[in-house]
């Protein structure tokens, strides 16, 4: 009997040890954790005269690329079906009739912008595995980013038609109809000009967005009416406001993690995915990310900067939590940021079950109150909770569980077992959700015990959620890349993030025309030729190769901000 008790006790201890290790409570050293993604960056001098000349050329190079993209959008951008301002215009209308030429122009512009961004990275983060000997200043990067954004901000939408869904769903709300019950066809009628611009797959589906976004959209609809062009521009202004919030919050968060603000802004704000999809594609993810990061910075200011934790700290904390809750009323995903704020707060209070419970209760009450207020004040209620899975109808090639389900289903077809893809997706997607949830819990615990900074842990958790999400659009990658840009500095993160951002930005086709294979191939060949010629002409004028003074192995001077 005693031996049996000893065996059971040993099994209990091993199980408990395994559980604690799995949750990250008993990890031996930081080298075996996600912490290896981070290393403090050092302060270095500004660029010298030669590098400033190269920076001006890079800046002009990127601006030229965005101008080419903006012009090509007149032909292959997501122009409206009705009220197209270039339709029938002699000069501007030619781009819509020359799809192959417009596509080639867009491809060349896209590649030029991506290459300019990579070259700019030499003056922001240095080479692979190294730090720059000299780094461009914040004002130099801000001016570059602004110059690259301006052409895309006045161009027709690129790479996505989602803005037309925003307009239709907002008009439904403006008419007093529940957008969470009726799609554009039922709410506006099949002959409505706004309905006709919505992609066919979404014409009968209700809105999947939160009440704050549709509340704002309702105001836009009342302002712009059926004027599609005006409506698109106002929505783009909203997206640019979200990008501005990212630019405000990201350097502040990066300094908390010992990372150079310019490095974080280069990867998180000047990223081609931000330019092409948040600005060019007019996606509401820009506003969601901007509010989430701004709220996170306000909360961390209260938790990390104010001593003692008095009424002023509570004011900053509550304000930041409200902003994060507002971001989740754009898209629900960002609500996870409150969990990491709560764990950081619990750590400030001495990290115990009691402190975790008090922090969760406080932030939960703020989030619920804010969401209830928005739902009630907007009159849109909480129907959006039931439409969150609307996008699951799309099968995305970047979603791990979706790809596994499709490949396995295709294998069944080849083996003569029939097409069971739908059934397999109903298995792989829930399993992926459980794994993503587990990883998020582990990151929360790592934040609470102080192994990871809240910013980095949030980015890792969002990365797991994005990759294991049933549907992954290219701009969803920014949910993880943007916060991680403020914390993860090692090549093991930056190299894949940069490579994936560049590749995805280049391979995606515009949404404004039905393109034949021969048109895509012809445009791609033209793009390769132009790119090679450009490289030959500029090989001695731009820092294509690592040059002395551009980047070098990491130095040891004072690091930025507070280490994690």
N, C-alpha and C positions, 0 to 999 in steps of 0.2 A: 504494500500500500504506500509506504514512504517513497519507494522507488517511482511509483506511478505519479505521485504528487510532484516529485522532483522533475520528472519528464515533462509534466504539464506546465510546471513553473518555468522550465527552460524554454518550452515552446512559446509560452506567453511573452517571455522576455525577448525572444528572437523576433516574434511578430511585432511587438512594440518598437523594438529597435529598427526593424524594417520600415514600419510606418513613419517613424520620426525621420529616418533617412530619406524616405520617399518625399516627405513634405519639406525637406531641406532644413530640418531642425538640428541635425547632427552631421553636417558636412565637415570633414576634417579641416580643409584649408580652402581659402578663396580661389586657389588655382583650379579647383575641381567644380566650380560653380559658374553661373552666368557672369560673375564678376570679371572674368577674363576678357569680356568685351570692352571693358573700360580701362583707360589710362589717362591720368591728368596730362593736359597739354601745357606747354610753356609759353611765356610771353617772349616775343621776338620783335626786332625792329621792323619798321615799314619798308616798302619797296625802294630800291635805288632807281636812278634815272633810267637805266636801260630797261628795267622791269616795268616801270611806269609806261614807257613807250609800248612795250609788248601788251600791257594791260589795255591800253587804248585801242590797240588793234584787235584784241580779243573782244572787247566791248562792241566795237564796230562790226565785227564778224557775227556776233550773236544777234545784233540789231538787224543786220542784213538778212539773216535767216528768218527772223520773225516777220519782217516785212514781206519776204517771199511767201511765207505761209499765209499771211493776211490777204495778199493779192490772190493767191491760188484758191482761197476760201470763197472767192466770188464765183468760182466755177464748180468746186467739189466740196465746199463747206456745206453744213446742214442748213441750207437756205430754206425759208418757209415756202410751202406749196402755194399759198396765197400771199399777196402783198410783198412779193419779191422785188426790191427796189432796182435790181439790175436787169430784170426781165424786159427785153425789147430795147434796151439801151445799146447803142451801136458799139461803143468802145468797151464798156464794162461787161456787156452781154457776151462778148467773144469767149470769155473764159468758160462759160457754161456750155459752149458748143465745142470746145477743144478739151475734152476730158483728159486725154493722154498727156497733153502739154501741161494742163493744170495740175495733174497728179504728179508729173515729174517735178514741177516747180515746188509743190508741197513737200515731196520727198527730199529734194535738195535742201530746202529750207529747214526741214526737220533735222537732217544729218548735220547741217552747218551749226544749228543751235546746240545740238548735243555735243559736237566737237568743241565748240566754244566753251560750253560748260565744263567739259573735262579739262581743257587748257586752263580755265579759271581756277580749277581745283589745285593746280600747281602752286598758286599763290595763296591758297586757303588752307589746304591740308598737307601740301607737299607731295612727295612720291609715295609709292606703296611701302608701308612700313616705316616711313620717315616723317620728319616734321620739317616745315620750311625754315630756311635760315632767315628769311624775311617774309612778312605776311602783309597782304593788302589791308587797308584800314576799313572800318565799318562804313564810313561815308563813301569810300570807293565802291564797296560792294552794293550799298543801297542805290547809288546812282546807276550802276550796271543793271541791277534788277529792275529798276524803274524803266530804264531805256528798253529793256527786252519785253516788258509787259505792255507798254503803250500800244505797239502795233496790233497785238492780239486782243487788246481791250476794245478796239473799234472794228474788228473783223467779224464776219458772220460766224456763228458757232462752228466749231471743228470737233470731229471725232465723236460727237454725241448729239442726239436729238432730245435729250432729257428736258431741256429748258422748255420745250413746247408742251411737255406733260405738266411742268410746273404751272405754265400759263393756263392750261385747261382746268387743272384741279383747283387753282386759285379762283378762277371764274365761277366754278361750281360752288365754292364756298361763298363767293360774293353774292350769288343768287339765293343764298339761304338754304341750299341743298347740302346734305351731308356728303362730303367727298369720300368718307370712309364706307359709304354704302353704294354710291353710284360712280361709275366710271364716266369718261368724257362722252361716250355715245348716249348713255342713258341720261346724264345730267345736262348736256348741252344740245344733243341732237347730232345725228350723223352728218348733217349738212353744215354745221357750224364751222367757221373758218379756223377756230382754235382746235376743234376735234380733228379736222383734216390734216393738221400738222403733226399730230401725235402718231408715233409708230403704231402700226396695226396691232402688234402684240399687246400694247398697253391701252388700246382704245376702250376696252370694256372692263378694265381692272380699276378698283378703287385706289386711293392714294395710300402709299406706304410710309409717308413722312409724318413727323410729329406735328402737334397743333401749333407750336410757335412758328414754324416755317409757313404753314398754310395761313396762319393769322397775318403774318407779314405779306404773304402772297395775295391775300384778299385785299389788303391795302393797295398793293401794286395793281391788281385787277381793277379796282375802283378808280385808280389814277390813269391807267393806260387804256382801259376798255378793250376794244377789239384791235387796237393798234399793235400788231405783233412785233414790229421792229422796236418800238418804244419799250414794250414789255421786256424784250430780250435784253435791251441795254440796261434797264433798271435791275433786272436779275443779275446781270454781269457786274453792275456796281456793287450789289450785295456780296457777290463772290469775291470781288477785289477787296471789299471791307474785311472779309474773313481772312484773306491773305495778309492784309495789313495787321490784323491781330496776331497772326502767326509771326510776322516780322517783329512785332513788339514783344511778344512773350518769349520766343525761342532764345534770343541771346541772354535774357535774364535767367532762364532756366539753365542754360549751358554754364553760366558762371557759377551757379550753385553746385555744379558737378565738376568744376575744375576744367572746363572745356572752353576753348576760344570761341567767342560769339561768332566770328567770321566763319569758322569751320562749321558750326551748327547751321548758320544761315545758308552757306553754300550748298550743303546737302539737303537741308529741310525746306528752304524757301526758294532758292534759285534752281532747284531740281526741275528738269524738263517735264516731269509728270505734273508738277504744280503749274508750270506755264501752259502746257498743252491741254490739260484736263480741268484744272480748277478755274483757270482764267479763260482759255480758249473754249473749253467744253461747258463752261458755266454750270458747274456742279455745286450743289448745296453742301457738299462735304467740306468746302472751304470755310463756310461759316461755322459748321460743327467743330472742325479742328481749331479754328481761331478762338471760339468761345471756350472750348475745353482747355486749351493751353493757357489762355488768359486767366481763367478761373483757377487753374492749378498754380499759377504763379502767385496769385493773390493769397491762396491758402497757404502755400509754402512760406510766403513772406510772414504770415502770422505765426507759423509753427517754428520757423528757423531763425527769424530775425528779431522778433520782439521778446524782450526779457524784462521783467517777468511776464508770464502769460496773463495779461490783465484784460480789462474791458476793450481796449484798443485792439488787442489781438483777436478777441472774439468778433469784433466788428469786421476786421479783414477776413477772418475765417468764414463768417456767415456770408459776406458778400461774394467771396470766391466760390463757395458751395452753391450759391444761387446761380452764379454764372455757369458753372458746370451743369447744373440741372437744366438750365436754359438750353445748353448745347445738346443735351439728351432729348429735348423737345424738338430738335431738328432731326436727328437720328439717334436712336436709343443707345447705340454702341458706346457712346462717350460716357455714359453713366458709370462705367467701370472706374473712371478716374477718381470718383468719390471714395471708392474702396481703398485706393492707395493713399489718398489724403487722410482717411481714417486711420490707417496703419501708421502713417508718419506721426499723426497726432497722438496715437496711443503710445508710440515710442517716446514722444516728448513727455508724456505723463508717466513713464516708467514701465511700459509694456507689460501688462498683465491681462488676465481674462477680464478683469473689471474695467481696465482702461479701454480695452478693445470694445467691450459692450457699451460703455458710455459714449465713446467716439461714434460707434455705429448708430446708436440711438439718436445722437445729436444730428449727424449728417443725414441720416435717414429721414428724420422729421423735416429737415430743411428741404430735401429733395422731394418728398411727398407733398409738402405744402406748396412748393413752387410749381410742381406739375399740376396739382389740383387747381391752383389759381389760374394757370395758363389755360387749362382745359375749360374752366368755368368762364373766365373773362372773355375768351375767344368765342365761346358758344360752340366749340367743336367737340367738346367732351373727350371721351377716352376710346372712341371707336378705332383709333389708330393701332391700339394694342392687338387688335384682331387682323390687321392687314400687314403686319410686319413680315410675313412669309410670302408676300406676293411675288417678290423677285425670284423665289425658288423655282419658278417655272423655267428659268434660264439655266442651261447647263454650261458652266464656265470651265475653260481649260486650265485656269490657274488655281482652281479649288482642288485640294488634295483628295478629299472624300469623293467628290464628283468624278474626278478623273479615274480613281480606282474603281468606282462603280461602273463607269462607261467601259473601261478596258475589260473588266471582268465580264460584263454583259456581252461585249463583242466577242470575247473568247468563247462564251456559251453558244453564240450564233455559229462560229466557225466549227465548233464541235457537234453541231446539229441538235443542241439542247434547247434551242429557242431563245428569243430575246427577253431576258429577265432583268434588263437594265433598271427599270423602275423599282422592282423589288429589291435589287441590290443597293440602289441609292437609299432606300428606306432603312437599310442596315448600316451602310458606311457613314451616312450623315449623322445619325445619333451617336455612333461610336466616336466620331470625330468631335462632336460637341462635348462628350464626357471628357475626352483627352484635353480639349481646350480649357474646360472648366477646371480640371485638375492642375494644369500648368498655371492658370491664373491664381488659384489658391496658393500654390507654392510661391509665386512671386509676391503675393500679399504677405505671406509669412516672412519671406526674405526681407521685405521692407520693414516689418515690425521688429525683427530682431537686429536690424541694422546692417545686414550683409549687403544689401543693394539700396541705392538711393531710389526714392519713390519715382523719379522721372524715368530712370532706366528700367525699373521693374514694370512700370506701366507700359513702356514701349515693347518689352518682351511679351507681356501678356496680350497686348493688342496684336503683335506679330503672330502669336499662336492662334488667336481668334480669327485673324484674316486668312491665314493659310488653311485653317480647318473649317472655314465658313462654307456653307453650301454653295454660295455664289460669290465669286471674287472678280470684281471689275478692276481694270488697271489702276484707277485712282484710289481704290481701297488700300493699296499698298502703302499709301501715304499715312494711313491711320497709325502704322507702326514706324515707318521711316522718319516721319517728322519728329515725334518725341524722342526716338532713339538717336537722332542727329545731335541732340543736346547732351547725350551721355556716352554712347558707344563710340569709341575712338579707334579701337584696334582694327587691323586689316581684316581679321576674321569676320567683322561685321561690315566695314566700309567697302571692301572690295566687292562682295556679293551685292550689297545695296546699290552701289554705283553701277555695276555691270547690269543688274536687272533693270534699274531705272533707264539706262541708256538703251538696252535692247528692246524693252517693251515700248519705249517712246518711238523707236525707229520702225518697228514692224507693224504697228497698228495703222489701218487704212482709214482715211476720212469717210464720213457717213453721207456725203451729199450727192452721190451718184452711184448707179449700178455699173460697176467696172468689170470689163471682161479680163480674162487671164492675160491675153496678149497685151492689153494696156498696162497692166501691173508689171509684167515682165519688161516691156519697153521702157517704162518709167524707171524701173529699178536699174536697168543697164545704163540709162542716161545719168542716173544719180551716181553710180559707181564711177563712171568716166569723169564727171564733173568733180567729184571728190578727189580722185587721184590727181587730176590736173591742178586742183587747188593746193593739194599737199606739195606738189613739185614746185609751184610758184612761191609758196610761203615757207618752205622748209628751213630757210635761214632767218626768217623774220618772226616766226612764232615759236614758242618753246615746246616743239613736238617731242624733242628728246630731253632727257634730264640734263640740265646745264649747271655749271658751277654757280652757286648762289641762288638757285631756284629751290632746291630741296636738299636735305642732308639728314643723316641719322638723328634721332631725337637728342635734344640738348637738355641741360639740367638747370636752367634758370628757374626763377619763381613761377609757379603754376598759377593758372587763372582761378579766381574764386575759391570756393570751399570744396575740398576733396570729398569724394563719396566713400 
